[in-house]
Each structure stands twice: as structure tokens, then as C-alpha cells.
Amino acid sequence: MRRNTIADFWARVDKSGECWIYTGGSSEFGYGLFTIAQKEWYAHRFAYSLLHELDPELFVLHTCDNPPCVKDSHLYQGTQIDNVRDRQ
């Protein structure tokens, strides 16, 4: 069985618009899902982890409010409270 790579992840990203849209599988809420090294990731969290150190206690949030977006400049880490506020 072939395993996914970082290149496979980026091959599933449409960079043609303001948001970079992950076009692979998705959750029921529209967040992209990507599996690598037998671990399933939300695509935006995986994209963020490629350039930044992830704090396991924090969420990765979108400034664009677009769940499949994986563009680094649209992502930031925040607390659960930040996540709840961001939804409003």
C-alpha cells in the first residue's frame, strides 16, 4: 500500500483563489482530512504544522472562516475560547 507524502497533500490543494482549498476528503463540517504516517489530520492543522510548531493544547483557526482553506496566512493558533468566539 502506498503511503501519502507531503507532496500528495499539496497536490490536493487548489491555490487558484484567495483561499487555498484542500480538495481531498472532508469531515461532515467541511474541514479537509488528510492521512499521513497512519495518522489522520485536519488538513488546515497539517498545513499549519508544516511551517509552525503546533501546541497540542491549541486549535488551528481560520481568519477566512472557510473550513477547507489551508493557506498559511489564513491560519493561526488559538484557545477553545478563541474558537468559540471565532464561530460567532
N, C-alpha and C positions, 0 to 999 in steps of 0.2 A: 504494500500500500504506500502510495506517495504521500509525503508529509508537506503541509503548507510551509511556505517561506515568507519572509518579509516582502520579497518581490511579488509573491502571489497576492499578498494583501493590497499592495499599491496597484496591481493590475486590475483590481476590483473597485478602484476609486475613479470617479468621473470628476475631473478638475476643470470642466468647461465653464462652470458658473462661479458666482461669488462664494458659495459653499462648495466644498469638496465632498461629494456624495458617495458613500460606500454602497456599492451595488450588489454585494453578496447577500447572504441570508440575513434575516432580521427577526427581531423579537416581536411579540404581539403589540408592542408600543412603538415600533418603527425604528428602534435602535439596531444598528448593524451588529452582526455576530460573526466572529472570526475565530477559528480554532488553529492553534499552533502549539507544537510540542505537547499534544494531548490536553491542552488547557483551552477552554472556551473563554473568549474575551468579548466585551462590548467593543465594537470597532473604534469608537471615539476614545475609549480608555487605552486601547492598544496603541493607537496613533499617538496619543499624548505621551505614552511611556517610551516611545522611540526617541524622544528629544528631551524628556524631563524625568526626574526621579519621582516615582509615584509614592505618595504617602498612603499606606493601606487604610488609614483611618478617614481619608477624604474621598469625596466624589469628584469625578471629572464632569464639569458643567459646560454648557454651550452659551456663548453670548448671543448666538443667532437663533436660539430656540428651535433648531432644526435637528431632530434626533439622528438622522443618518450622516450628518456632517462630521468630517474628520480633519478639517483644516485647523492647523495648529493655532493660528491667530484667533480662532473662534472658541478655543477651549481653555479652561482654567480649572484649578482645583478649589474646592470649597467644602464646607461642612454640611451636615444634614440640614441644618437650619438655613444655610445659603441655598441649598437645593429646593427646599420648600418655598422660600421667598422667590426664587427664580421661576417657579411654576406659576406664580400669581400674575 
